[in-house]
Amino acid sequence: MNEQNYADMPFEQAIERLEAIVKLMEGDTVPLDENLKLYEEGVALVRRCASELDHAEQRVKILQRTSDGEIKPADFATTDGE
């Protein structure tokens, strides 16, 4: 599967597949050439998941009360400085 095929994959399914790949690669039963294929698939899945998370973060808004008591959406900001 290439990155194009992952675009329509549900996020949760992509995470599950990524977890399965990690488990396979952590074992010592998969031949090197298969490990390389799994690694490439994992990279594609990480990119797909990161893209969706970035998109979700952009959509998140925090409601802030202004000095005049009005509530307005504000850009998402993390508390740890990221």
C-alpha positions as CSV (number, residue, x, y, z in Angstrom):
1,M,0.0,0.0,0.0
2,N,1.3,3.5,-0.8
3,E,0.6,6.8,0.9
4,Q,-2.3,7.5,-1.5
5,N,-4.1,4.4,-0.3
6,Y,-3.9,5.6,3.3
7,A,-5.7,8.9,2.7
8,D,-9.1,7.3,3.0
9,M,-8.2,4.9,5.8
10,P,-9.9,5.8,9.1
11,F,-7.4,7.3,11.7
12,E,-8.1,4.5,14.2
13,Q,-7.4,1.8,11.6
14,A,-4.2,3.5,10.6
15,I,-3.0,3.6,14.2
16,E,-4.0,-0.1,14.7
17,R,-2.0,-1.0,11.6
18,L,1.0,1.0,12.8
19,E,0.9,-0.7,16.1
20,A,0.9,-4.1,14.4
21,I,3.8,-3.1,12.3
22,V,5.8,-2.1,15.4
23,K,5.1,-5.4,17.0
24,L,6.2,-7.3,13.9
25,M,9.4,-5.3,13.7
26,E,10.2,-5.7,17.4
27,G,10.3,-9.4,16.9
28,D,13.2,-11.2,15.3
29,T,11.2,-13.5,13.0
30,V,10.7,-11.1,10.0
31,P,13.4,-11.2,7.3
32,L,15.3,-8.0,6.5
33,D,13.5,-7.3,3.2
34,E,10.1,-7.6,4.9
35,N,11.3,-5.4,7.7
36,L,12.2,-2.7,5.1
37,K,8.7,-3.0,3.5
38,L,7.1,-2.7,7.0
39,Y,9.3,0.3,7.8
40,E,8.2,2.1,4.6
41,E,4.6,1.3,5.3
42,G,5.0,2.6,8.9
43,V,6.5,5.8,7.6
44,A,3.5,6.3,5.3
45,L,1.1,5.6,8.1
46,V,2.9,8.0,10.5
47,R,2.7,10.8,7.8
48,R,-1.0,10.1,7.3
49,C,-1.7,10.1,11.1
50,A,0.4,13.2,11.6
51,S,-1.4,15.0,8.8
52,E,-4.8,14.2,10.3
53,L,-3.7,15.3,13.8
54,D,-2.3,18.6,12.4
55,H,-5.7,19.1,10.6
56,A,-7.6,18.4,13.8
57,E,-5.4,20.8,15.8
58,Q,-6.1,23.6,13.3
59,R,-9.8,23.1,13.9
60,V,-9.6,23.2,17.6
61,K,-10.6,26.5,19.1
62,I,-10.6,27.6,22.7
63,L,-13.4,29.9,23.8
64,Q,-12.0,33.0,25.6
65,R,-13.9,35.6,27.5
66,T,-12.8,39.1,26.4
67,S,-12.6,42.0,28.8
68,D,-16.1,43.1,27.9
69,G,-17.5,39.7,28.8
70,E,-17.9,38.5,25.2
71,I,-16.9,34.9,24.4
72,K,-14.9,34.6,21.2
73,P,-13.0,31.6,19.6
74,A,-9.3,31.8,19.9
75,D,-6.5,29.8,18.2
76,F,-5.6,26.6,19.9
77,A,-2.5,26.8,22.1
78,T,-0.9,24.2,24.2
79,T,0.0,24.7,27.8
80,D,3.5,23.3,27.4
81,G,4.7,25.9,24.9
82,E,4.4,23.9,21.7
